[in-house]
Amino acid sequence: MAEGKQTDSLNELVDPTGDPGEKLWSRVRRLWGRVKEEGLVATLIREAGGAFVVRVIGAGVAFGAQVLLARWMGVRSYGIFTFVWTWITVLVLFGRLGVDKALIRYVPGYRDDQRWEKLRGLLQFGGRLVGAVCVGLSVVGAAVVWWFRGGMPEGQLVTFWVAFLMLPLLGLMQTGKGALQAFKSAIRAYIPDLVVRHVAVVAVGGLLFLSVPGRLSAPQGMAAMLMAVLCCLVLTGWWLAQTAPAETWRAGTVWDSKTWMSSMVPMMLIAGMHLLLKRTDLIMLGLLVGPEAAGTYGAAARVSELSYFGLQSANAIMAPLIAELYHSDRHSDLQQIVTWTARGSFGLYLIVAAALVGAGTYVLALFGDAFVAGYGALVLLLGGQFANTAAGSVGFLMMMTGHEKESAQILAVAVTINILLNYGLIPVYGLEGAGIATASTALLWNAWMGGYVWRTVGINATVFATRNE
């Protein structure tokens, strides 16, 4: 499709003219027509819209799962479970070595150029690398927690060991998720992790809760998570085999490991620092205050993330689209897609955030009465989500346009500041201190990246972009 024609199609959807009341029905029909077509707009609407629906369902299922686990475990065991799970999410991110992001970057080009040997080689190389690294991290991690077992709360050591058994499975599942995203199958990419995993952990955890006296222990909760991740890995692998073009599996394999690794390492660092920015607060609360504080704050953080799933849903398909449009020099289309995504996501954020500020105490009470103490932290974390959503897909714009090293440098500074702020504020202000640290650094790195992308790529990723940019 020619760029002029594609841009006209985008303008029809993003900036329709005339009286909104009179043209509402025509817009709906035009939008539905775009969904049934082939091409950029149809792909964005179908996959981002589908991912949004999956994320809405997943957010509800995940929230319900966390509420049930918190009630089955109690605040202390839930705090241990959350603390260990947070460490595993950090470790698995480094265990993936950025393979999932490299798939999103390289697969669209290999597919368009029909370089099936390299495509299959990348899938094979990535899977083997992630599996080996995650096994190594599990062995080292198990030894480390054994060495420091003396100061751990009861049940935390066994919870860690169960989690380390799960680590390689989780790494391979998330790598398969990245591959499905790279093939623009965002719906299949997200269903296992966002829906199936939470349903399975409730099913297995519920059986354990009913079969043993008293509360569910943290090790039992992590065992339920292990079984859930195994189910997700099988489903992800099956869908990947169906989604990848048939030529991929018939081709030979060509490894370009030097090129891939040159991108994987910066992308791993970027993803790792993003996760640290999200989880340093909880980890430091667990270390400096205790599992009860970590559990309470973890519930507040989980609730605050409900306001962000609009942008997360769009990013499921935005990453490969950014790579494709930038690679083909379609900057006008890229700007309009980015602006459209930012505005829609920010509008949804405002609605959800306002509802959570008004009803946050009632929502937290669903986890248990002790969790209401996290309301102040919830409000502060919603302020951080304001910065994340208003900045749009700025992080993916840097990664998918060849500026991953600069992105890593910006995030490294933000992570350092975040750690220092948490270290200084948590002993004084507790949960609210952690919230202030996280919200402040979110504003810092989003503003920094937004300015960098505008100067170097020429794209305004924020919700404040005008149609002429």
RODO-2510 file (C-alpha; in nm, 4 decimals, decimal comma):
residues 469
     n   res          X          Y          Z
     1     m     0,0000     0,0000     0,0000
     2     a     0,1353     0,3427    -0,0883
     3     e     0,2263     0,5771     0,1948
     4     g    -0,0127     0,8497     0,0759
     5     k    -0,3062     0,6146     0,0653
     6     q    -0,2151     0,4649     0,4013
     7     t    -0,1823     0,8087     0,5578
     8     d    -0,5253     0,9076     0,4265
     9     s    -0,6702     0,5975     0,5911
    10     l    -0,5065     0,6889     0,9186
    11     n    -0,6337     1,0460     0,8973
    12     e    -0,9879     0,9195     0,8526
    13     l    -0,9620     0,7285     1,1772
    14     v    -0,7507     0,9623     1,3854
    15     d    -0,8796     1,3062     1,2781
    16     p    -1,2339     1,2737     1,1360
    17     t    -1,4003     1,6047     1,0505
    18     g    -1,7544     1,7313     1,0797
    19     d    -2,0064     1,7213     1,3587
    20     p    -1,9339     1,4234     1,5909
    21     g    -2,2995     1,3571     1,6636
    22     e    -2,4026     1,3405     1,2989
    23     k    -2,1084     1,1273     1,1904
    24     l    -2,0911     0,8806     1,4783
    25     w    -2,2557     0,5982     1,2902
    26     s    -2,0472     0,6577     0,9779
    27     r    -1,7305     0,6446     1,1861
    28     v    -1,8340     0,3159     1,3424
    29     r    -1,9036     0,1675     0,9979
    30     r    -1,5741     0,3007     0,8626
    31     l    -1,3847     0,1587     1,1597
    32     w    -1,5509    -0,1800     1,1151
    33     g    -1,4602    -0,1708     0,7489
    34     r    -1,0965    -0,1076     0,8362
    35     v    -1,0966    -0,4051     1,0749
    36     k    -1,1955    -0,6413     0,7922
    37     e    -0,9296    -0,5089     0,5541
    38     e    -0,5656    -0,6057     0,5230
    39     g    -0,2899    -0,3600     0,6014
    40     l    -0,1493    -0,1429     0,8765
    41     v    -0,4668     0,0083     1,0212
    42     a    -0,6576    -0,3193     1,0162
    43     t    -0,3695    -0,5000     1,1842
    44     l    -0,3408    -0,2341     1,4531
    45     i    -0,7148    -0,2321     1,5256
    46     r    -0,7534    -0,6097     1,5264
    47     e    -0,4476    -0,7006     1,7279
    48     a    -0,4351    -0,4005     1,9626
    49     g    -0,8115    -0,4235     2,0125
    50     g    -0,7907    -0,7964     2,0708
    51     a    -0,4959    -0,7515     2,3067
    52     f    -0,6942    -0,4858     2,4913
    53     v    -0,9849    -0,7265     2,5405
    54     v    -0,7438    -0,9967     2,6585
    55     r    -0,5814    -0,7500     2,8972
    56     v    -0,9178    -0,6409     3,0352
    57     i    -1,0122    -1,0028     3,0966
    58     g    -0,6634    -1,0786     3,2231
    59     a    -0,6667    -0,7812     3,4601
    60     g    -0,9918    -0,9024     3,6094
    61     v    -0,8727    -1,2614     3,6358
    62     a    -0,5342    -1,1569     3,7776
    63     f    -0,6960    -0,9275     4,0308
    64     g    -0,9337    -1,1999     4,1411
    65     a    -0,6477    -1,4487     4,1632
    66     q    -0,4399    -1,2166     4,3805
    67     v    -0,7376    -1,1466     4,6068
    68     l    -0,7996    -1,5177     4,6552
    69     l    -0,4329    -1,5971     4,7163
    70     a    -0,4056    -1,3133     4,9684
    71     r    -0,7131    -1,4369     5,1557
    72     w    -0,6022    -1,8011     5,1444
    73     m    -0,2492    -1,7167     5,2630
    74     g    -0,2854    -1,4212     5,4960
    75     v    -0,0740    -1,1078     5,4842
    76     r     0,2525    -1,2695     5,6016
    77     s     0,2574    -1,5722     5,3698
    78     y     0,1274    -1,3586     5,0838
    79     g     0,4110    -1,1158     5,1512
    80     i     0,6670    -1,3982     5,1279
    81     f     0,5039    -1,5268     4,8087
    82     t     0,5037    -1,1777     4,6544
    83     f     0,8622    -1,1099     4,7618
    84     v     0,9918    -1,4349     4,6079
    85     w     0,7839    -1,3935     4,2911
    86     t     0,9248    -1,0447     4,2472
    87     w     1,2795    -1,1774     4,2648
    88     i     1,1942    -1,4480     4,0099
    89     t     1,0478    -1,1933     3,7678
    90     v     1,3746    -0,9980     3,7923
    91     l     1,5910    -1,3074     3,7415
    92     v     1,3877    -1,4425     3,4502
    93     l     1,4200    -1,1103     3,2761
    94     f     1,7978    -1,1404     3,2822
    95     g     1,7643    -1,5084     3,1976
    96     r     1,5835    -1,4159     2,8753
    97     l     1,8857    -1,2018     2,7769
    98     g     1,6647    -0,9781     2,5662
    99     v     1,5832    -1,2640     2,3273
   100     d     1,2107    -1,1829     2,3303
   101     k     1,2781    -0,8205     2,2324
   102     a     1,5294    -0,9242     1,9662
   103     l     1,2628    -1,1494     1,8143
   104     i     1,0255    -0,8537     1,7932
   105     r     1,2945    -0,6458     1,6253
   106     y     1,4313    -0,8972     1,3717
   107     v     1,1438    -1,1325     1,2861
   108     p     0,9343    -0,8776     1,0881
   109     g     1,2314    -0,8001     0,8616
   110     y     1,3258    -1,1655     0,8132
   111     r     0,9655    -1,2513     0,7324
   112     d     0,9212    -0,9655     0,4842
   113     d     1,2506    -1,0548     0,3117
   114     q     1,1678    -1,4278     0,3239
   115     r     1,4921    -1,5129     0,5007
   116     w     1,3447    -1,8244     0,6556
   117     e     1,6788    -1,9806     0,7481
   118     k     1,7699    -1,6837     0,9663
   119     l     1,4219    -1,6692     1,1132
   120     r     1,4340    -2,0326     1,2189
   121     g     1,7918    -1,9889     1,3353
   122     l     1,6916    -1,6980     1,5593
   123     l     1,4057    -1,8975     1,7130
   124     q     1,6350    -2,1944     1,7739
   125     f     1,9262    -1,9888     1,9048
   126     g     1,7010    -1,7843     2,1332
   127     g     1,5254    -2,0847     2,2843
   128     r     1,8465    -2,2726     2,3589
   129     l     2,0172    -1,9660     2,5017
   130     v     1,7282    -1,8792     2,7339
   131     g     1,6913    -2,2367     2,8545
   132     a     2,0611    -2,2710     2,9366
   133     v     2,0931    -1,9349     3,1100
   134     c     1,7786    -1,9843     3,3196
   135     v     1,8961    -2,3276     3,4367
   136     g     2,2270    -2,1721     3,5386
   137     l     2,0523    -1,8917     3,7261
   138     s     1,8341    -2,1465     3,9066
   139     v     2,1339    -2,3463     4,0278
   140     v     2,3247    -2,0381     4,1428
   141     g     2,0132    -1,8863     4,2988
   142     a     1,9335    -2,2027     4,4950
   143     a     2,2864    -2,2048     4,6357
   144     v     2,2723    -1,8356     4,7290
   145     v     1,9438    -1,8583     4,9197
   146     w     2,0746    -2,1678     5,1022
   147     w     2,3794    -1,9687     5,2108
   148     f     2,1638    -1,6827     5,3466
   149     r     1,8893    -1,9040     5,4908
   150     g     1,9630    -1,8059     5,8501
   151     g     1,7845    -1,4708     5,8426
   152     m     1,4857    -1,5758     5,6345
   153     p     1,1261    -1,5944     5,7600
   154     e     0,9834    -1,9429     5,7955
   155     g     0,8863    -2,0923     5,4595
   156     q     1,0824    -1,8452     5,2446
   157     l     1,3703    -2,0840     5,1652
   158     v     1,1403    -2,3575     5,0317
   159     t     0,9390    -2,0985     4,8396
   160     f     1,2580    -1,9846     4,6692
   161     w     1,3525    -2,3413     4,5787
   162     v     1,0161    -2,4117     4,4200
   163     a     1,0438    -2,0842     4,2293
   164     f     1,3885    -2,1755     4,0975
   165     l     1,2445    -2,5003     3,9577
   166     m     0,9942    -2,2844     3,7702
   167     l     1,2478    -2,0288     3,6397
   168     p     1,3530    -2,2110     3,3151
   169     l     0,9891    -2,2850     3,2283
   170     l     0,8950    -1,9220     3,2828
   171     g     1,1863    -1,8006     3,0682
   172     l     1,0927    -2,0251     2,7748
   173     m     0,7251    -1,9323     2,8028
   174     q     0,8019    -1,5603     2,7911
   175     t     1,0393    -1,6088     2,4978
   176     g     0,7597    -1,7831     2,3086
   177     k     0,5361    -1,4900     2,3987
   178     g     0,7873    -1,2546     2,2349
   179     a     0,7942    -1,4694     1,9220
   180     l     0,4140    -1,4583     1,8938
   181     q     0,4254    -1,0795     1,9299
   182     a     0,6877    -1,0645     1,6556
   183     f     0,4490    -1,2530     1,4249
   184     k     0,1829    -0,9885     1,5126
   185     s    -0,0261    -1,2429     1,6997
   186     a    -0,0690    -1,0326     2,0125
   187     i    -0,3849    -1,2101     2,1263
   188     r    -0,2204    -1,5524     2,1351
   189     a     0,0889    -1,3974     2,2911
   190     y    -0,1014    -1,2609     2,5874
   191     i    -0,3701    -1,5200     2,6624
   192     p    -0,1392    -1,7767     2,8304
   193     d     0,0417    -1,5308     3,0574
   194     l    -0,2459    -1,2958     3,1373
   195     v    -0,5405    -1,5331     3,1553
   196     v    -0,4460    -1,9020     3,1622
   197     r    -0,1694    -1,8616     3,4217
   198     h    -0,3984    -1,6914     3,6734
   199     v    -0,6858    -1,9311     3,6171
   200     a    -0,4525    -2,2272     3,6614
   201     v    -0,2868    -2,0910     3,9761
   202     v    -0,6300    -2,0377     4,1352
   203     a    -0,7411    -2,3868     4,0343
   204     v    -0,4319    -2,5592     4,1723
   205     g    -0,4061    -2,3282     4,4725
   206     g    -0,7716    -2,3787     4,5511
   207     l    -0,7313    -2,7568     4,5482
   208     l    -0,4342    -2,7282     4,7846
   209     f    -0,6239    -2,4888     5,0111
   210     l    -0,9190    -2,7272     5,0358
   211     s    -0,7025    -3,0339     5,0886
   212     v    -0,4847    -2,9039     5,3763
   213     p    -0,5911    -2,7618     5,7139
   214     g    -0,5374    -2,3946     5,7893
   215     r    -0,4064    -2,1321     5,5488
   216     l    -0,2242    -2,1898     5,2229
   217     s     0,1506    -2,1622     5,2751
   218     a     0,3849    -1,9600     5,0551
   219     p     0,5625    -2,2738     4,9195
   220     q     0,2251    -2,4245     4,8266
   221     g     0,1256    -2,1032     4,6502
   222     m     0,4502    -2,1091     4,4511
   223     a     0,3972    -2,4764     4,3633
   224     a     0,0586    -2,3787     4,2202
   225     m     0,2329    -2,1091     4,0160
   226     l     0,4834    -2,3641     3,8848
   227     m     0,2033    -2,5872     3,7547
   228     a     0,0318    -2,2857     3,5993
   229     v     0,3494    -2,1774     3,4167
   230     l     0,3961    -2,5310     3,2827
   231     c     0,0458    -2,5198     3,1321
   232     c     0,1218    -2,1816     2,9749
   233     l     0,4480    -2,3055     2,8234
   234     v     0,2728    -2,5961     2,6507
   235     l    -0,0001    -2,3679     2,5130
   236     t     0,2485    -2,1037     2,3942
   237     g     0,4618    -2,3619     2,2141
   238     w     0,1580    -2,5096     2,0418
   239     w     0,0363    -2,1700     1,9222
   240     l     0,3831    -2,0681     1,8036
   241     a     0,4043    -2,3803     1,5881
   242     q     0,0717    -2,2826     1,4295
   243     t     0,1429    -1,9096     1,3922
   244     a     0,4882    -1,9087     1,2337
   245     p     0,4829    -1,9394     0,8524
   246     a     0,5192    -2,2971     0,7325
   247     e     0,8366    -2,1995     0,5462
   248     t     1,0030    -2,1356     0,8815
   249     w     0,9893    -2,4970     0,9887
   250     r     1,0855    -2,6340     0,6453
   251     a     1,3934    -2,4147     0,6131
   252     g     1,7423    -2,4863     0,7333
   253     t     1,8996    -2,2837     1,0117
   254     v     2,1455    -1,9968     0,9849
   255     w     2,2783    -1,8431     1,3048
   256     d     2,3876    -1,4801     1,3093
   257     s     2,4650    -1,4863     1,6795
   258     k     2,7049    -1,1905     1,6736
   259     t     2,4425    -0,9580     1,5261
   260     w     2,1672    -1,0890     1,7511
   261     m     2,3728    -1,0679     2,0690
   262     s     2,4752    -0,7100     1,9902
   263     s     2,1062    -0,6164     2,0190
   264     m     2,0035    -0,8662     2,2853
   265     v     2,2368    -0,7413     2,5562
   266     p     2,1223    -0,3761     2,5459
   267     m     1,7591    -0,4889     2,5205
   268     m     1,8060    -0,7197     2,8184
   269     l     1,9525    -0,4331     3,0184
   270     i     1,6648    -0,2080     2,9147
   271     a     1,4005    -0,4634     3,0098
   272     g     1,5862    -0,5407     3,3319
   273     m     1,6025    -0,1783     3,4324
   274     h     1,2348    -0,1291     3,3457
   275     l     1,1509    -0,4144     3,5796
   276     l     1,3796    -0,2812     3,8509
   277     l     1,2040     0,0532     3,8248
   278     k     0,8750    -0,1288     3,8849
   279     r     0,9920    -0,3701     4,1545
   280     t     1,2792    -0,2081     4,3470
   281     d     1,0264    -0,0514     4,5829
   282     l     0,8708    -0,3847     4,6749
   283     i     1,2045    -0,5643     4,7079
   284     m     1,3487    -0,2910     4,9328
   285     l     1,0341    -0,2839     5,1456
   286     g     1,0717    -0,6569     5,1976
   287     l     1,4373    -0,6166     5,2921
   288     l     1,4091    -0,2995     5,5027
   289     v     1,0678    -0,3444     5,6670
   290     g     0,9458    -0,7030     5,6285
   291     p     0,7086    -0,9378     5,4432
   292     e     0,3920    -0,7741     5,5789
   293     a     0,4875    -0,4374     5,4276
   294     a     0,5844    -0,6076     5,1006
   295     g     0,2495    -0,7847     5,0858
   296     t     0,0502    -0,4684     5,1513
   297     y     0,2480    -0,2662     4,8999
   298     g     0,2326    -0,5479     4,6447
   299     a    -0,1466    -0,5337     4,6532
   300     a    -0,1402    -0,1550     4,6009
   301     a     0,1029    -0,1930     4,3098
   302     r    -0,1156    -0,4592     4,1518
   303     v    -0,4212    -0,2351     4,1756
   304     s    -0,2367     0,0680     4,0312
   305     e    -0,1383    -0,1338     3,7239
   306     l    -0,5057    -0,1560     3,6260
   307     s    -0,4771     0,2039     3,5039
   308     y    -0,1902     0,1181     3,2683
   309     f    -0,3224    -0,1794     3,0774
   310     g    -0,4540     0,0366     2,7909
   311     l    -0,1019     0,1321     2,6818
   312     q     0,0266    -0,2168     2,7579
   313     s    -0,2386    -0,3613     2,5275
   314     a    -0,1457    -0,1263     2,2457
   315     n     0,2259    -0,1941     2,2946
   316     a     0,1610    -0,5614     2,2262
   317     i     0,1274    -0,4783     1,8571
   318     m     0,3036    -0,1393     1,8546
   319     a     0,6542    -0,2833     1,8914
   320     p     0,6611    -0,4786     1,5605
   321     l     0,4678    -0,1992     1,3865
   322     i     0,7242     0,0596     1,4963
   323     a     1,0055    -0,1568     1,3620
   324     e     0,8210    -0,2118     1,0324
   325     l     0,7233     0,1537     0,9752
   326     y     1,0605     0,2954     1,0757
   327     h     1,2448     0,0418     0,8590
   328     s     1,0308     0,1413     0,5567
   329     d     1,0677     0,5190     0,6209
   330     r     0,6953     0,5723     0,6766
   331     h     0,7462     0,8391     0,9436
   332     s     0,4120     1,0119     0,8876
   333     d     0,2250     0,6878     0,9468
   334     l     0,4413     0,6160     1,2497
   335     q     0,3655     0,9539     1,4079
   336     q    -0,0088     0,9141     1,3629
   337     i    -0,0175     0,5597     1,4972
   338     v     0,1883     0,6647     1,8004
   339     t    -0,0334     0,9671     1,8656
   340     w    -0,3522     0,7664     1,8295
   341     t    -0,2219     0,5048     2,0726
   342     a    -0,1092     0,7619     2,3293
   343     r    -0,4421     0,9490     2,3285
   344     g    -0,6566     0,6406     2,3575
   345     s    -0,4425     0,4907     2,6333
   346     f    -0,4298     0,8166     2,8293
   347     g    -0,8064     0,8615     2,8120
   348     l    -0,8560     0,5141     2,9542
   349     y    -0,5988     0,5863     3,2258
   350     l    -0,7888     0,8949     3,3417
   351     i    -1,1116     0,6980     3,3808
   352     v    -0,9551     0,4075     3,5707
   353     a    -0,7311     0,6258     3,7882
   354     a    -1,0210     0,8463     3,8936
   355     a    -1,2232     0,5391     3,9884
   356     l    -0,9351     0,3939     4,1912
   357     v    -0,8704     0,7180     4,3767
   358     g    -1,2374     0,7309     4,4749
   359     a    -1,2827     0,3646     4,5606
   360     g    -0,9265     0,2529     4,6350
   361     t    -0,9871     0,1616     4,9981
   362     y    -1,2781    -0,0636     4,9018
   363     v    -1,0735    -0,2297     4,6295
   364     l    -0,7799    -0,2943     4,8643
   365     a    -1,0181    -0,4292     5,1288
   366     l    -1,0974    -0,7144     4,8911
   367     f    -0,7467    -0,8473     4,9636
   368     g    -0,8162    -0,8260     5,3378
   369     d    -0,8601    -0,5527     5,5960
   370     a    -0,4838    -0,5253     5,6562
   371     f    -0,4231    -0,4258     5,2930
   372     v    -0,6211    -0,0987     5,3232
   373     a    -0,3048     0,0539     5,4709
   374     g    -0,1675     0,0639     5,1164
   375     y    -0,4120     0,3307     4,9942
   376     g    -0,1639     0,6180     5,0217
   377     a     0,0915     0,4214     4,8226
   378     l    -0,1772     0,3390     4,5649
   379     v    -0,2499     0,7079     4,5009
   380     l     0,1211     0,7849     4,4618
   381     l     0,1703     0,4927     4,2240
   382     l    -0,1215     0,6161     4,0133
   383     g     0,0734     0,9416     3,9799
   384     g     0,3634     0,7400     3,8382
   385     q     0,1287     0,5705     3,5940
   386     f     0,0227     0,9190     3,4777
   387     a     0,3794     0,9771     3,3576
   388     n     0,4024     0,6329     3,1972
   389     t     0,0774     0,6723     3,0051
   390     a     0,1207     1,0361     2,9029
   391     a     0,4621     0,9556     2,7520
   392     g     0,3128     0,6915     2,5204
   393     s     0,5214     0,4156     2,3603
   394     v     0,8450     0,6086     2,4069
   395     g     1,0444     0,3102     2,5311
   396     f     0,9569     0,0922     2,2332
   397     l     1,0300     0,3821     1,9988
   398     m     1,3865     0,3967     2,1288
   399     m     1,4408     0,0208     2,1150
   400     m     1,2856    -0,0398     1,7745
   401     t     1,4628     0,2520     1,6034
   402     g     1,8182     0,1560     1,6953
   403     h     1,8571     0,3689     2,0091
   404     e     1,8577     0,0855     2,2608
   405     k     2,2002     0,1785     2,4009
   406     e     2,0904     0,5345     2,4758
   407     s     1,7719     0,3977     2,6312
   408     a     1,9788     0,1724     2,8564
   409     q     2,1890     0,4679     2,9693
   410     i     1,8824     0,6745     3,0592
   411     l     1,7287     0,3864     3,2507
   412     a     2,0544     0,3140     3,4333
   413     v     2,0513     0,6669     3,5732
   414     a     1,6820     0,6328     3,6668
   415     v     1,7379     0,2972     3,8414
   416     t     2,0256     0,4413     4,0438
   417     i     1,8141     0,7375     4,1527
   418     n     1,5228     0,5051     4,2291
   419     i     1,7353     0,2855     4,4567
   420     l     1,8752     0,5869     4,6417
   421     l     1,5297     0,7386     4,6862
   422     n     1,3834     0,4129     4,8143
   423     y     1,6749     0,3662     5,0517
   424     g     1,6305     0,7153     5,1900
   425     l     1,2502     0,7397     5,1956
   426     i     1,1328     0,3921     5,3037
   427     p     1,2833     0,4070     5,6585
   428     v     1,1147     0,7443     5,7116
   429     y     0,7833     0,7212     5,5255
   430     g     0,7344     0,3451     5,4788
   431     l     0,4942     0,2463     5,2020
   432     e     0,4386     0,6068     5,0960
   433     g     0,8146     0,6604     5,0722
   434     a     0,8386     0,3724     4,8247
   435     g     0,5502     0,5199     4,6250
   436     i     0,7150     0,8627     4,6105
   437     a     1,0417     0,7112     4,4891
   438     t     0,8734     0,5089     4,2125
   439     a     0,6471     0,7912     4,0909
   440     s     0,9318     1,0438     4,0848
   441     t     1,1633     0,8286     3,8797
   442     a     0,8794     0,7403     3,6393
   443     l     0,8369     1,1101     3,5653
   444     l     1,2126     1,1526     3,5213
   445     w     1,2864     0,8773     3,2714
   446     n     0,9684     0,9245     3,0667
   447     a     1,0367     1,2960     3,0200
   448     w     1,4010     1,2274     2,9359
   449     m     1,3185     0,9601     2,6776
   450     g     1,0378     1,1651     2,5267
   451     g     1,2718     1,4557     2,4649
   452     y     1,5400     1,2287     2,3196
   453     v     1,2996     1,0597     2,0764
   454     w     1,1653     1,3967     1,9609
   455     r     1,5163     1,5310     1,8938
   456     t     1,6684     1,2233     1,7268
   457     v     1,3830     1,0267     1,5675
   458     g     1,1532     1,3225     1,4973
   459     i     0,8525     1,1541     1,6607
   460     n     0,6466     1,3036     1,9436
   461     a     0,5373     0,9980     2,1403
   462     t     0,3367     1,1827     2,4038
   463     v    -0,0339     1,2395     2,4420
   464     f     0,0325     1,6102     2,3813
   465     a     0,1446     1,5671     2,0179
   466     t    -0,0399     1,7752     1,7577
   467     r    -0,1682     1,6306     1,4321
   468     n     0,0832     1,8334     1,2287
   469     e     0,3891     1,6796     1,3940
***
